[in-house]
Amino acid sequence: MALQQIINSAVRILIVDDHPIVREGLSSLLSKQPDFQVCGEADDMQSALALVDESHPHVLIIDISLKKGSGLDLIRRIMETDRSIRMVVCSLHDDTLYAERALKAGALGYVNKHEATLTIVTAIRQILTGKMYVSERMSERLTRRLIGSGPTKARYGIEALSERELQVFELIGAGLTTVEIARRLNLGVKTIETHRRRIKEKLNIMTSAQLAREAAQWTLEHN
């Protein structure tokens, strides 16, 4: 829904983040805007979908990592049911890896949590007009990729991982076992084992112990 269509009523915003303190902080910040109304909070995909049906928000603020499920999967689900809802990702995850994925999934903006107090209101107002919002650094990166790389340009290292593989890699780095990862992502154990194997192949990692070390180091540096 465009900003012009809701100008006479409050902009209803749903916050989806697995950290209560983050939800509280965002809610407090957004509530200071006279035309913003936080209509709900959720910590996982299923509760977020239920609140979307119940509260009919104009805007969703979504983290990449949720208590159960993925923010990227949530964006896709919302796009399947109601394309009028504007979505902006607010996350600690590295925007060089996740912003482009989030935009392709259907989000209109990507804000790093470290900058959220300064940029989230601007991001929301911008995406309400149908425009995209990303950091200046990410905008330049996307422009360079559009101009300087063809569709067959190979990606290496972490960028070569699919979205699901990147999720699994991060959860390995957070210390979760294969069974715990399967439970977190609502996938089968054999599926997670397949993802682990493909990650090792793409990153040229030989052993599970090396995979755990590399994942832990990367997660420490990027979260």
N, C-alpha and C positions, 0 to 999 in steps of 0.2 A: 504494500500500500504506500503510495507516494505521500510525502509530507503535506502537500496541499490538501489531501483528502482527510487528514486527521488534525488539521491546524486548529480546529475548534474544540478538540478534546485532548486529553493527556495521551502521551506516547506510552503505551504499555510495554514494559521491558521484563523479560524473563531471564534470570541469571542461572547458568548451568555450570557448576564448578564443584569439584569434590572437596574443596577446603572451606569449612564454615567461616573462617576468618576472612578469606578472600570475598566470599559472598556478602558478608556483613559490611566489609569495606566498600565494595562496589555499590551496594544498596544505599549506604549512607551518602556516598558521593553523588550518585544519580538523583537521589531524593531531594537534593538541594536545587535541582533544576525545576522551576515552577511548572513546566509542561511535560515532565517525565514522571511516570508512576511505575515503580517496581511491582509487578503483579504476581510474582512468584519466584521461588528458588528451588533448584533441583541439584542432586549430586550424581545422577546417573542417567543413562539414555531413556530407560523405561519411564521413570518418574517425570522426566522432561517432556516426553511425548504425551503423557497423561495431562500434564499442566498446560500444554499447548492446546489440547482439545477443550480444556476447562476454562482457561483464562483468555484465549485468543490474543496473544501478544502481537505487537507490531514488530518488535525487535527481540532477537535472542543474542545474548552474550555467552559464548561457549568456550570452554577450555578444551584442549586437545585430549588430555588424560582425564577420564572420569572414573568414578568409583566402580562402575561396571559399564563396559562398552567403550566406544571411542567417540570423541567429538566429531571426527570426520564422518563416521558412520551416521551420527545424529544429523549432521548437515544434509547428507544424502536422503535420509528418511523424510526430513522436513521438505526437501525439494520435491519429493514424490507426492506429497499430500497438499502443500500450500506454498506456492512459489511467491506469494505476496509478502511472506514474512522475510524481513531483512535479518541477516545473520553476520555477526562480527566475532572472530576468534580473539580471545584474550588469554594469552598463555606465556609461560616461561620458556617454552620450547623455541629452539633456534628458528627464526623466521626464514633463514636461507634454505632450510629443509622443509618447513611446514607451510609457509605462506602460500606458495604456489599450489601446493596440494589442496589447501583449504579453499582457495579461490576456484580451483577446478571442480571441487565438490559442490560449490554453490554459495559459499560465503562471499560477502562483498567487502569485508575488511579483515585486517590482521593487526592486532595491537600487542606489543610485548608488555607483560605485567609490570616490568620495571618502569615503563613509561605511561602506564594506564592512568594515573592520576592527572597527567598532563594532556593526554590525547583521547581518552575514551569518549568523552562528551563530543568532541569534534568529530571523531570517527562515526558515532551514532548519527549525528546530524547530517553527515555527508552521505552515509549509506541510505538514509531515508529519502534522499533525492535520487537514488538509483546510481550514484557514483561509487567508485571503489575507494577504499582507504587502506594504504600500506605506508610503511615508513619510507623516508626518502631513499635510504640505502636499498630497500627492497624494490622500490620503483625503478631505480637505476639498474638493478640486477635483472629485473624482468625485461626492461627495455633492451639491455645488451643481449639477453638470450633471444629475444624476438628478432633483433637485427642481425646478430652475428652467428646464430647457429641454425642449421637446418634440422629437419625432423629426424634425421638418422644419426645425429651427433651422439656418440656414445657417452654414457655417464660412468663414473668410476667411484670406487669406495662407497661411502655411506649413501651418496646420491643414487647409486645403482639399486638400492633396496626399494622394494615396493612399499606401499603404505603399511600393509600388514606386517611385512618383514621388519620394518622400522619400529613398529609397535612392539613386536616380540623382542627385538634387540634391546630396546630401552628397558623392558620389563626384566630381561636377563640381567641387565646392568643394575637394576634395582634390587637384585638378589632373589627374585622369584624363581621357583622351580618350574619345570615343564607342566606339572599338574596344576600349580597355582596360576600359571599364565593361561592355561586352557580354561580354567574356571573364570578368571577375570575377563577373558575375551569371549566367553561362551562358545568355545570351539573344542573340538576333540583333541585328545592328547596326541594322536597320530598326526593330526594337522599341524600342531605346534612342532612336533619332531621334524616334519617336512620343512617347515619354515626355518628351523635351526640349521638343517642341512644346507638349504639354499643360501642362507646368510653366510655360512662358512665358505661356501664355494665362491660367492661374490666378493668376499673380503679376503680370500686366500688364507683362511684360518684352518689349521689342521686338526686341532683338538678342542674338546668341550671346555677344558680348563683355560685354554688360550681365548676362546670365545667369551668366557665369563670375565676374564681380565680386561679384554678389549672393550667389552660392553660396559663394564663398571667404570673404566677410565673415561669413555666417551660420555656416559650419562653424567658423571661428576663434572665434566667440563661444559656440558651443554644444558644443564638444568639448575 
